[in-house]
Amino acid sequence: MRRRAPVPPLDPRTVTTFSRPGSSQALKRAHAASAHDQWFREQVAEGIEQANDPATQWVSNEAVKAVSAQRRATWRGRSA
């Protein structure tokens, strides 16, 4: 039978760890992307729910353009 040499306990002060440069930043970006994806999916689900609600009041494109034109005219009047 082969005898193994005794292994001394590990001293945390002498143990070195190896890391890849940039892996921390990559992991942070991955977490941020995941959080944004979750937020985006929630926003889409909420929008679909509101669009399917029978009580939703729709505004025509023409009405929005008219209101926007009025606002732009008001802003031009203030700056002149």
Secondary structure, 3 states (H helix, E strand, C coil): CCCCCCCCCCCCCCCCCCCCCCHHHHHHHHHHHHHHHHHHHHHHHHHHHHHHCCCCCCCCHHHHHHHHHHHHHHHHHHHC
